[in-house]
Amino acid sequence: MDKGVATISPAGVILSVNPCLCSMTGQTAVELVGSAVLDLIPDACRPTFARMIDMDVGGGARGEIDLSGPDGVTVPVLLAVGGFDLDGTFLRSLVLTDLTAQRAADAPAAKAHEAPLQQHAFLERAQQILGLGWWTYDPAREKMLTFSPAACEIFGLIPAEFDGKLESLSSLVHPDDLPRINEAYAAALEGGTPYQAEHRIVRHDGSLRWVLMAAVVQGDHADGSKRMLGICQDITDRKRIQDEVRAAAIYNRSLIEASLNPMVTIGPDGMITDVNIATEQMTGYARAELLGTGFSDYFTEPDQARAGYEQAFRDGNARDCPLELRHRDGHITSVLYNAAVYRDPSGQVLGVMAAARDVTQVKRAEAALRESEMQLRDLFDNAQVGMGVVALNGDLLRINSSFCQTTGYSASRRSRCRSRQQAAPPLRGGRHLFDEETLSAQGRWRHLCRSGPQPGQRSGWQAAAGRWHHARPHRAAPRRSRGPGAQC
């Protein structure tokens, strides 16, 4: 017999044992008889054992429990207890079946059964961390929809209260998105194609969330029905970030497009990667035509344009690069280009941003000013009267040929003279160019330089041949951006 058997008294003392129980416990019959049965039970199992043997005549109990085996080894056993009356004495019989071999045989199956449970728990936890839930949709079943706990949390549902009806789920979908979602569901079921959609939901608490729904359609069954197995994810935060990035991109783009100056981004290969409207207008080419073409190809001096953006890549920026931009119709626009590199968040250079400033009008104004100055110089040099430019300190800055002819002095000699200051050396015999009346008029001269033209005073000068000449000089005091001047 492979079962241990023992009889115990109402006080819990062992009255008899069989050899199998002696083998299971590692003790002899002499050692076991007369000892307390609780001594065979480990401390942790004693409360359970006490409840099992607590019975009246005719009672019985059955359950698994541990038995203290030889050398402290714990032996799992199946315990069956029965109460009976023997000649007026209440006794209990114990039958113990060793489960060691059975447990060893059942261990692989138990592990195999436990593994899916662990995997399921791990999957549920992972889905919760990622904000994912799983769901099924089976139109053939009364409860069409099955939602995992994580899916219920995403939709703001209480799992025990969700009835699984499609109408209940549809009531949570944003009204503006519902027609599109219904069409997508129907198309996926009809064609057997994967389903994926992003849409808004309105939870019962009124909060608005964005969800991603994705599913595969499981093939036809015997009755021709189909079902969907899918996942769902709360993507509200992702949508918010996307909206913020999109708004920032639109704002930045509006700033670029609002610029009246042409702006171009250039890749490391020298190709145009982006332009604004001003660039289209100044070149005559549409954005689609400009993208992917060489930046330097639109200038009269391609090598100079190439050198400009290469300097920006090399040094980080390039400033005031003079270039001539050629329009599609052939006309030329003078520009000054500034360029600087732009980088990604890691600091890697992505390209060069170049902005041009139209300086055509400035160049025309400069050319007109040069032409005007040349005309004035010609009028001054060829005037029939003597003309000279005198600084406030009295130095002759410039004289014309008539002035030289009248005085008899050359322009080089006259430029070394002073018109009125005693510090100037005399030209001939201790006499200055202008007479004393002119020299004594310094106060009036300074007043003239400060306040403008005044009636001339008679004065004279000594010519190179020694003859004195009388004249009525006319004075004007023009003011220039570089400082005041005087002319007579």
Buried (B, 14 or more C-beta within 10 A) or exposed (E): EEBBBBBBEEEBEBBBBBEBBBBBBBBEEEEBBEBEBBEBBEEEBEEBBEEBBEBEEEEEBEEEBBBBBEEEEEBBBBBBBBBBEEEEEEBBBBBBBBBBEEEEEEEEEEEEEEEEEEEEEEBBEEBBEEBBBBBBBBEEEEEBBBBBBBBBBBBBBEEEEBEBEEEBBEEBBBEEBBEEBEEBBEEBBEEEEEBEBBBBBBEEEEEEBBBBBBBBBBEEEEEEEBBBBBBBBBBBEBBEEEEEEEEEEEEEEEEBEEEEBBBBBBBEEBBBBBBBBBBBEBBBBEEEBBBEEBBBBBBEEBEBBBBBBBBBBEEEBBEEBEBBBBBEEEEEBBBBBBBBBEEEEEEEEEBBBBBBBBBBEEEEEEEEEEEEEEEEEEEBEEEEEBBBBBBBEBBBEBBBBBBBEBBBBEBEBBBEBBBBEEEBEEBEEEBBBBBEEBBBBBEEBBEBBEEEEBEEBEBBBBBEEEEEEEBEBEBEBEEEEEEEBBBB
